[in-house]
Amino acid sequence: MLVRLRSYLPTAALALLIVYFAVHAFTGEQGLLSSNQRDATLIEKTRELADLQGQRQDLEKRARLLRDTSLSADLLEERARSLLGFADPRDYVIRTKP
């Protein structure tokens, strides 16, 4: 009886090893069942990237207007008033959080 069980021991160990890796292939951090979560994260990060790229383009455009070669008087006045905290008495000032 013991000899008969010893002959099946390597097969059983191999089967358990296959089951172990199969379970982790489906339920692990990079498993097949977590692909929906990865897809949702990818969509969220893609939206965030698009927002950041839009902000960067806006900042680059504003920086370009502040250069010596193409100085915009309106933008310069706006930035000076904002940084120094001054306003014209006829202006309506609406403060928002940065």
A tleap script that builds the chain and sets N, CA, C and O, in Angstrom:
source leaprc.protein.ff14SB
mol = sequence {
  NMET LEU VAL ARG LEU ARG SER TYR LEU PRO
  THR ALA ALA LEU ALA LEU LEU ILE VAL TYR
  PHE ALA VAL HIE ALA PHE THR GLY GLU GLN
  GLY LEU LEU SER SER ASN GLN ARG ASP ALA
  THR LEU ILE GLU LYS THR ARG GLU LEU ALA
  ASP LEU GLN GLY GLN ARG GLN ASP LEU GLU
  LYS ARG ALA ARG LEU LEU ARG ASP THR SER
  LEU SER ALA ASP LEU LEU GLU GLU ARG ALA
  ARG SER LEU LEU GLY PHE ALA ASP PRO ARG
  ASP TYR VAL ILE ARG THR LYS CPRO
}
set mol.1.N position { 0.814 -1.188 0.000 }
set mol.1.CA position { 0.000 0.000 0.000 }
set mol.1.C position { 0.868 1.266 0.000 }
set mol.1.O position { 0.586 2.196 -0.756 }
set mol.2.N position { 1.903 1.320 0.822 }
set mol.2.CA position { 2.795 2.460 0.904 }
set mol.2.C position { 3.561 2.663 -0.392 }
set mol.2.O position { 3.799 3.798 -0.807 }
set mol.3.N position { 3.945 1.568 -1.030 }
set mol.3.CA position { 4.675 1.652 -2.297 }
set mol.3.C position { 3.757 2.234 -3.379 }
set mol.3.O position { 4.185 3.017 -4.228 }
set mol.4.N position { 2.513 1.837 -3.322 }
set mol.4.CA position { 1.562 2.330 -4.302 }
set mol.4.C position { 1.338 3.844 -4.152 }
set mol.4.O position { 1.220 4.534 -5.164 }
set mol.5.N position { 1.277 4.375 -2.937 }
set mol.5.CA position { 1.115 5.804 -2.699 }
set mol.5.C position { 2.361 6.592 -3.116 }
set mol.5.O position { 2.249 7.717 -3.603 }
set mol.6.N position { 3.539 6.007 -2.928 }
set mol.6.CA position { 4.773 6.692 -3.311 }
set mol.6.C position { 4.848 6.895 -4.822 }
set mol.6.O position { 5.459 7.861 -5.279 }
set mol.7.N position { 4.263 6.039 -5.573 }
set mol.7.CA position { 4.317 6.208 -7.027 }
set mol.7.C position { 3.427 7.372 -7.494 }
set mol.7.O position { 3.681 7.961 -8.544 }
set mol.8.N position { 2.402 7.697 -6.729 }
set mol.8.CA position { 1.521 8.811 -7.078 }
set mol.8.C position { 1.960 10.143 -6.455 }
set mol.8.O position { 1.405 11.185 -6.803 }
set mol.9.N position { 2.910 10.134 -5.573 }
set mol.9.CA position { 3.337 11.340 -4.877 }
set mol.9.C position { 3.892 12.411 -5.827 }
set mol.9.O position { 3.487 13.566 -5.693 }
set mol.10.N position { 4.786 12.111 -6.775 }
set mol.10.CA position { 5.251 13.157 -7.693 }
set mol.10.C position { 4.128 13.723 -8.570 }
set mol.10.O position { 4.111 14.917 -8.867 }
set mol.11.N position { 3.204 12.872 -8.977 }
set mol.11.CA position { 2.076 13.331 -9.794 }
set mol.11.C position { 1.176 14.257 -8.984 }
set mol.11.O position { 0.713 15.274 -9.499 }
set mol.12.N position { 0.928 13.921 -7.736 }
set mol.12.CA position { 0.095 14.757 -6.874 }
set mol.12.C position { 0.779 16.098 -6.598 }
set mol.12.O position { 0.125 17.141 -6.588 }
set mol.13.N position { 2.095 16.070 -6.374 }
set mol.13.CA position { 2.825 17.311 -6.121 }
set mol.13.C position { 2.780 18.207 -7.361 }
set mol.13.O position { 2.597 19.418 -7.242 }
set mol.14.N position { 2.945 17.627 -8.535 }
set mol.14.CA position { 2.880 18.391 -9.776 }
set mol.14.C position { 1.477 18.961 -9.991 }
set mol.14.O position { 1.338 20.100 -10.435 }
set mol.15.N position { 0.452 18.196 -9.685 }
set mol.15.CA position { -0.931 18.667 -9.824 }
set mol.15.C position { -1.195 19.839 -8.876 }
set mol.15.O position { -1.831 20.818 -9.268 }
set mol.16.N position { -0.717 19.749 -7.644 }
set mol.16.CA position { -0.893 20.847 -6.691 }
set mol.16.C position { -0.151 22.112 -7.154 }
set mol.16.O position { -0.644 23.228 -6.991 }
set mol.17.N position { 1.025 21.916 -7.725 }
set mol.17.CA position { 1.797 23.043 -8.244 }
set mol.17.C position { 1.067 23.713 -9.411 }
set mol.17.O position { 1.040 24.941 -9.503 }
set mol.18.N position { 0.487 22.924 -10.283 }
set mol.18.CA position { -0.279 23.466 -11.409 }
set mol.18.C position { -1.504 24.225 -10.907 }
set mol.18.O position { -1.809 25.306 -11.412 }
set mol.19.N position { -2.205 23.677 -9.928 }
set mol.19.CA position { -3.378 24.335 -9.358 }
set mol.19.C position { -2.977 25.656 -8.697 }
set mol.19.O position { -3.671 26.663 -8.837 }
set mol.20.N position { -1.858 25.644 -7.980 }
set mol.20.CA position { -1.376 26.859 -7.312 }
set mol.20.C position { -1.137 27.982 -8.330 }
set mol.20.O position { -1.600 29.106 -8.136 }
set mol.21.N position { -0.423 27.677 -9.399 }
set mol.21.CA position { -0.139 28.695 -10.404 }
set mol.21.C position { -1.395 29.105 -11.172 }
set mol.21.O position { -1.527 30.264 -11.566 }
set mol.22.N position { -2.302 28.180 -11.385 }
set mol.22.CA position { -3.551 28.515 -12.078 }
set mol.22.C position { -4.396 29.476 -11.248 }
set mol.22.O position { -4.971 30.420 -11.790 }
set mol.23.N position { -4.477 29.246 -9.949 }
set mol.23.CA position { -5.248 30.135 -9.073 }
set mol.23.C position { -4.639 31.535 -9.095 }
set mol.23.O position { -5.360 32.529 -9.175 }
set mol.24.N position { -3.316 31.609 -9.024 }
set mol.24.CA position { -2.677 32.925 -9.041 }
set mol.24.C position { -2.771 33.591 -10.420 }
set mol.24.O position { -2.774 34.819 -10.509 }
set mol.25.N position { -2.846 32.819 -11.463 }
set mol.25.CA position { -3.014 33.398 -12.799 }
set mol.25.C position { -4.375 34.077 -12.940 }
set mol.25.O position { -4.509 35.057 -13.672 }
set mol.26.N position { -5.359 33.570 -12.257 }
set mol.26.CA position { -6.698 34.161 -12.329 }
set mol.26.C position { -6.927 35.247 -11.285 }
set mol.26.O position { -7.539 36.270 -11.592 }
set mol.27.N position { -6.452 35.049 -10.066 }
set mol.27.CA position { -6.810 35.953 -8.967 }
set mol.27.C position { -5.668 36.812 -8.474 }
set mol.27.O position { -5.880 37.616 -7.567 }
set mol.28.N position { -4.496 36.693 -9.005 }
set mol.28.CA position { -3.355 37.458 -8.528 }
set mol.28.C position { -3.444 38.931 -8.893 }
set mol.28.O position { -4.404 39.375 -9.523 }
set mol.29.N position { -2.427 39.678 -8.489 }
set mol.29.CA position { -2.403 41.125 -8.743 }
set mol.29.C position { -2.428 41.432 -10.233 }
set mol.29.O position { -3.070 42.395 -10.651 }
set mol.30.N position { -1.753 40.648 -11.026 }
set mol.30.CA position { -1.738 40.818 -12.484 }
set mol.30.C position { -2.608 39.766 -13.171 }
set mol.30.O position { -2.426 39.500 -14.360 }
set mol.31.N position { -3.538 39.171 -12.450 }
set mol.31.CA position { -4.341 38.068 -12.959 }
set mol.31.C position { -5.407 38.484 -13.953 }
set mol.31.O position { -5.657 39.669 -14.174 }
set mol.32.N position { -6.018 37.488 -14.537 }
set mol.32.CA position { -7.042 37.721 -15.554 }
set mol.32.C position { -8.296 38.370 -14.990 }
set mol.32.O position { -8.960 39.139 -15.684 }
set mol.33.N position { -8.626 38.069 -13.742 }
set mol.33.CA position { -9.845 38.631 -13.154 }
set mol.33.C position { -9.675 40.086 -12.726 }
set mol.33.O position { -10.671 40.768 -12.481 }
set mol.34.N position { -8.466 40.568 -12.633 }
set mol.34.CA position { -8.249 41.961 -12.251 }
set mol.34.C position { -8.073 42.866 -13.474 }
set mol.34.O position { -7.709 44.033 -13.329 }
set mol.35.N position { -8.323 42.352 -14.651 }
set mol.35.CA position { -8.147 43.166 -15.862 }
set mol.35.C position { -9.171 44.292 -15.940 }
set mol.35.O position { -8.860 45.353 -16.480 }
set mol.36.N position { -10.374 44.099 -15.423 }
set mol.36.CA position { -11.386 45.170 -15.428 }
set mol.36.C position { -10.924 46.349 -14.581 }
set mol.36.O position { -11.115 47.508 -14.951 }
set mol.37.N position { -10.319 46.041 -13.452 }
set mol.37.CA position { -9.804 47.098 -12.582 }
set mol.37.C position { -8.664 47.842 -13.267 }
set mol.37.O position { -8.577 49.067 -13.177 }
set mol.38.N position { -7.792 47.109 -13.950 }
set mol.38.CA position { -6.688 47.752 -14.680 }
set mol.38.C position { -7.224 48.627 -15.803 }
set mol.38.O position { -6.706 49.718 -16.039 }
set mol.39.N position { -8.259 48.158 -16.498 }
set mol.39.CA position { -8.854 48.944 -17.572 }
set mol.39.C position { -9.470 50.242 -17.035 }
set mol.39.O position { -9.318 51.302 -17.642 }
set mol.40.N position { -10.164 50.151 -15.897 }
set mol.40.CA position { -10.765 51.343 -15.295 }
set mol.40.C position { -9.687 52.325 -14.858 }
set mol.40.O position { -9.838 53.534 -15.034 }
set mol.41.N position { -8.607 51.815 -14.294 }
set mol.41.CA position { -7.499 52.678 -13.882 }
set mol.41.C position { -6.858 53.330 -15.096 }
set mol.41.O position { -6.491 54.504 -15.047 }
set mol.42.N position { -6.719 52.581 -16.183 }
set mol.42.CA position { -6.134 53.125 -17.407 }
set mol.42.C position { -6.995 54.249 -17.975 }
set mol.42.O position { -6.466 55.272 -18.412 }
set mol.43.N position { -8.303 54.071 -17.974 }
set mol.43.CA position { -9.216 55.108 -18.470 }
set mol.43.C position { -9.112 56.363 -17.604 }
set mol.43.O position { -9.059 57.479 -18.122 }
set mol.44.N position { -9.082 56.173 -16.278 }
set mol.44.CA position { -8.976 57.310 -15.355 }
set mol.44.C position { -7.662 58.061 -15.560 }
set mol.44.O position { -7.647 59.292 -15.598 }
set mol.45.N position { -6.572 57.331 -15.691 }
set mol.45.CA position { -5.260 57.966 -15.884 }
set mol.45.C position { -5.169 58.651 -17.246 }
set mol.45.O position { -4.489 59.669 -17.378 }
set mol.46.N position { -5.844 58.109 -18.259 }
set mol.46.CA position { -5.862 58.742 -19.576 }
set mol.46.C position { -6.584 60.083 -19.513 }
set mol.46.O position { -6.137 61.063 -20.110 }
set mol.47.N position { -7.700 60.124 -18.789 }
set mol.47.CA position { -8.431 61.392 -18.611 }
set mol.47.C position { -7.577 62.407 -17.856 }
set mol.47.O position { -7.519 63.582 -18.220 }
set mol.48.N position { -6.918 61.937 -16.803 }
set mol.48.CA position { -6.054 62.818 -16.023 }
set mol.48.C position { -4.915 63.372 -16.885 }
set mol.48.O position { -4.562 64.546 -16.781 }
set mol.49.N position { -4.351 62.517 -17.734 }
set mol.49.CA position { -3.283 62.955 -18.636 }
set mol.49.C position { -3.786 64.026 -19.602 }
set mol.49.O position { -3.092 65.011 -19.855 }
set mol.50.N position { -4.984 63.835 -20.139 }
set mol.50.CA position { -5.552 64.827 -21.063 }
set mol.50.C position { -5.761 66.159 -20.356 }
set mol.50.O position { -5.482 67.212 -20.931 }
set mol.51.N position { -6.251 66.129 -19.108 }
set mol.51.CA position { -6.436 67.363 -18.345 }
set mol.51.C position { -5.101 68.066 -18.104 }
set mol.51.O position { -4.990 69.281 -18.265 }
set mol.52.N position { -4.098 67.292 -17.719 }
set mol.52.CA position { -2.783 67.877 -17.449 }
set mol.52.C position { -2.146 68.442 -18.715 }
set mol.52.O position { -1.474 69.472 -18.668 }
set mol.53.N position { -2.356 67.774 -19.838 }
set mol.53.CA position { -1.816 68.289 -21.096 }
set mol.53.C position { -2.493 69.606 -21.475 }
set mol.53.O position { -1.844 70.518 -21.989 }
set mol.54.N position { -3.792 69.702 -21.221 }
set mol.54.CA position { -4.509 70.955 -21.475 }
set mol.54.C position { -3.994 72.080 -20.594 }
set mol.54.O position { -3.805 73.203 -21.062 }
set mol.55.N position { -3.766 71.782 -19.317 }
set mol.55.CA position { -3.215 72.783 -18.402 }
set mol.55.C position { -1.822 73.217 -18.847 }
set mol.55.O position { -1.483 74.399 -18.793 }
set mol.56.N position { -1.030 72.259 -19.281 }
set mol.56.CA position { 0.335 72.583 -19.723 }
set mol.56.C position { 0.301 73.494 -20.957 }
set mol.56.O position { 1.057 74.462 -21.041 }
set mol.57.N position { -0.579 73.177 -21.910 }
set mol.57.CA position { -0.678 74.021 -23.100 }
set mol.57.C position { -1.098 75.441 -22.732 }
set mol.57.O position { -0.590 76.407 -23.301 }
set mol.58.N position { -2.021 75.569 -21.786 }
set mol.58.CA position { -2.457 76.889 -21.348 }
set mol.58.C position { -1.300 77.647 -20.692 }
set mol.58.O position { -1.091 78.828 -20.968 }
set mol.59.N position { -0.554 76.967 -19.826 }
set mol.59.CA position { 0.582 77.615 -19.172 }
set mol.59.C position { 1.671 77.995 -20.171 }
set mol.59.O position { 2.277 79.060 -20.052 }
set mol.60.N position { 1.925 77.132 -21.156 }
set mol.60.CA position { 2.923 77.456 -22.179 }
set mol.60.C position { 2.496 78.667 -23.002 }
set mol.60.O position { 3.319 79.508 -23.363 }
set mol.61.N position { 1.188 78.745 -23.298 }
set mol.61.CA position { 0.680 79.885 -24.057 }
set mol.61.C position { 0.824 81.173 -23.259 }
set mol.61.O position { 1.221 82.206 -23.799 }
set mol.62.N position { 0.499 81.109 -21.974 }
set mol.62.CA position { 0.617 82.295 -21.119 }
set mol.62.C position { 2.078 82.701 -20.947 }
set mol.62.O position { 2.392 83.891 -20.933 }
set mol.63.N position { 2.973 81.721 -20.816 }
set mol.63.CA position { 4.401 82.022 -20.681 }
set mol.63.C position { 4.936 82.644 -21.966 }
set mol.63.O position { 5.774 83.545 -21.918 }
set mol.64.N position { 4.461 82.171 -23.104 }
set mol.64.CA position { 4.883 82.724 -24.388 }
set mol.64.C position { 4.476 84.192 -24.499 }
set mol.64.O position { 5.209 84.996 -25.074 }
set mol.65.N position { 3.314 84.544 -23.955 }
set mol.65.CA position { 2.855 85.928 -24.012 }
set mol.65.C position { 3.647 86.846 -23.080 }
set mol.65.O position { 3.650 88.061 -23.274 }
set mol.66.N position { 4.310 86.289 -22.083 }
set mol.66.CA position { 5.092 87.095 -21.149 }
set mol.66.C position { 6.546 87.264 -21.580 }
set mol.66.O position { 7.302 87.962 -20.904 }
set mol.67.N position { 6.951 86.654 -22.670 }
set mol.67.CA position { 8.336 86.802 -23.138 }
set mol.67.C position { 8.559 88.192 -23.711 }
set mol.67.O position { 7.619 88.887 -24.095 }
set mol.68.N position { 9.820 88.576 -23.759 }
set mol.68.CA position { 10.173 89.915 -24.255 }
set mol.68.C position { 9.771 90.121 -25.706 }
set mol.68.O position { 9.365 91.220 -26.085 }
set mol.69.N position { 9.878 89.091 -26.513 }
set mol.69.CA position { 9.608 89.241 -27.939 }
set mol.69.C position { 8.130 89.438 -28.240 }
set mol.69.O position { 7.792 90.084 -29.232 }
set mol.70.N position { 7.242 88.901 -27.412 }
set mol.70.CA position { 5.806 89.038 -27.676 }
set mol.70.C position { 5.070 89.365 -26.386 }
set mol.70.O position { 4.208 88.604 -25.949 }
set mol.71.N position { 5.402 90.472 -25.790 }
set mol.71.CA position { 4.834 90.853 -24.503 }
set mol.71.C position { 3.408 91.367 -24.685 }
set mol.71.O position { 3.165 92.286 -25.467 }
set mol.72.N position { 2.485 90.775 -23.967 }
set mol.72.CA position { 1.089 91.202 -24.003 }
set mol.72.C position { 0.854 92.143 -22.822 }
set mol.72.O position { 1.022 91.752 -21.667 }
set mol.73.N position { 0.472 93.364 -23.115 }
set mol.73.CA position { 0.275 94.368 -22.058 }
set mol.73.C position { -0.861 93.969 -21.122 }
set mol.73.O position { -0.764 94.168 -19.911 }
set mol.74.N position { -1.919 93.416 -21.664 }
set mol.74.CA position { -3.054 93.011 -20.833 }
set mol.74.C position { -2.662 91.895 -19.867 }
set mol.74.O position { -3.005 91.933 -18.685 }
set mol.75.N position { -1.944 90.910 -20.380 }
set mol.75.CA position { -1.534 89.803 -19.518 }
set mol.75.C position { -0.535 90.277 -18.473 }
set mol.75.O position { -0.590 89.842 -17.323 }
set mol.76.N position { 0.374 91.162 -18.858 }
set mol.76.CA position { 1.342 91.691 -17.911 }
set mol.76.C position { 0.644 92.466 -16.794 }
set mol.76.O position { 0.997 92.335 -15.622 }
set mol.77.N position { -0.344 93.270 -17.167 }
set mol.77.CA position { -1.086 94.028 -16.160 }
set mol.77.C position { -1.867 93.090 -15.238 }
set mol.77.O position { -1.914 93.293 -14.025 }
set mol.78.N position { -2.470 92.077 -15.820 }
set mol.78.CA position { -3.230 91.101 -15.020 }
set mol.78.C position { -2.319 90.403 -14.009 }
set mol.78.O position { -2.674 90.271 -12.838 }
set mol.79.N position { -1.158 89.963 -14.458 }
set mol.79.CA position { -0.226 89.264 -13.562 }
set mol.79.C position { 0.306 90.192 -12.477 }
set mol.79.O position { 0.431 89.792 -11.320 }
set mol.80.N position { 0.623 91.446 -12.852 }
set mol.80.CA position { 1.132 92.405 -11.870 }
set mol.80.C position { 0.089 92.690 -10.806 }
set mol.80.O position { 0.406 92.722 -9.617 }
set mol.81.N position { -1.142 92.894 -11.219 }
set mol.81.CA position { -2.210 93.149 -10.244 }
set mol.81.C position { -2.436 91.938 -9.344 }
set mol.81.O position { -2.670 92.078 -8.143 }
set mol.82.N position { -2.366 90.765 -9.930 }
set mol.82.CA position { -2.588 89.542 -9.158 }
set mol.82.C position { -1.482 89.334 -8.124 }
set mol.82.O position { -1.758 89.011 -6.969 }
set mol.83.N position { -0.244 89.520 -8.541 }
set mol.83.CA position { 0.880 89.285 -7.634 }
set mol.83.C position { 0.990 90.368 -6.565 }
set mol.83.O position { 1.325 90.070 -5.419 }
set mol.84.N position { 0.713 91.617 -6.924 }
set mol.84.CA position { 0.844 92.707 -5.974 }
set mol.84.C position { -0.418 92.940 -5.154 }
set mol.84.O position { -0.384 93.625 -4.131 }
set mol.85.N position { -1.520 92.374 -5.603 }
set mol.85.CA position { -2.764 92.512 -4.853 }
set mol.85.C position { -3.464 93.840 -5.063 }
set mol.85.O position { -4.265 94.253 -4.224 }
set mol.86.N position { -3.178 94.515 -6.161 }
set mol.86.CA position { -3.815 95.796 -6.457 }
set mol.86.C position { -4.990 95.593 -7.414 }
set mol.86.O position { -5.048 94.628 -8.176 }
set mol.87.N position { -5.916 96.536 -7.340 }
set mol.87.CA position { -7.045 96.522 -8.268 }
set mol.87.C position { -7.458 97.963 -8.535 }
set mol.87.O position { -7.287 98.837 -7.685 }
set mol.88.N position { -7.987 98.195 -9.686 }
set mol.88.CA position { -8.509 99.506 -10.038 }
set mol.88.C position { -9.793 99.720 -9.237 }
set mol.88.O position { -10.548 98.769 -9.036 }
set mol.89.N position { -10.057 100.933 -8.778 }
set mol.89.CA position { -11.276 101.166 -7.992 }
set mol.89.C position { -12.553 100.820 -8.749 }
set mol.89.O position { -13.580 100.547 -8.129 }
set mol.90.N position { -12.505 100.827 -10.080 }
set mol.90.CA position { -13.699 100.505 -10.871 }
set mol.90.C position { -13.844 99.018 -11.143 }
set mol.90.O position { -14.843 98.588 -11.721 }
set mol.91.N position { -12.852 98.223 -10.730 }
set mol.91.CA position { -12.886 96.775 -10.994 }
set mol.91.C position { -13.724 96.051 -9.945 }
set mol.91.O position { -13.783 96.438 -8.778 }
set mol.92.N position { -14.358 95.001 -10.404 }
set mol.92.CA position { -15.015 94.072 -9.505 }
set mol.92.C position { -14.045 92.916 -9.280 }
set mol.92.O position { -13.615 92.266 -10.232 }
set mol.93.N position { -13.708 92.667 -8.040 }
set mol.93.CA position { -12.730 91.622 -7.722 }
set mol.93.C position { -13.467 90.446 -7.102 }
set mol.93.O position { -14.162 90.579 -6.095 }
set mol.94.N position { -13.296 89.300 -7.730 }
set mol.94.CA position { -13.889 88.059 -7.227 }
set mol.94.C position { -12.730 87.124 -6.905 }
set mol.94.O position { -12.002 86.690 -7.798 }
set mol.95.N position { -12.571 86.827 -5.654 }
set mol.95.CA position { -11.451 85.973 -5.228 }
set mol.95.C position { -11.895 84.506 -5.242 }
set mol.95.O position { -12.980 84.155 -4.779 }
set mol.96.N position { -11.042 83.694 -5.773 }
set mol.96.CA position { -11.276 82.246 -5.792 }
set mol.96.C position { -10.054 81.568 -5.200 }
set mol.96.O position { -8.970 82.147 -5.135 }
set mol.97.N position { -10.247 80.342 -4.775 }
set mol.97.CA position { -9.103 79.581 -4.251 }
set mol.97.C position { -8.211 79.182 -5.410 }
set mol.97.O position { -8.708 78.836 -6.482 }
set mol.98.N position { -6.888 79.223 -5.212 }
set mol.98.CA position { -5.989 78.846 -6.315 }
set mol.98.C position { -6.049 77.377 -6.635 }
set mol.98.O position { -5.351 76.913 -7.537 }
savepdb mol mol.pdb
quit
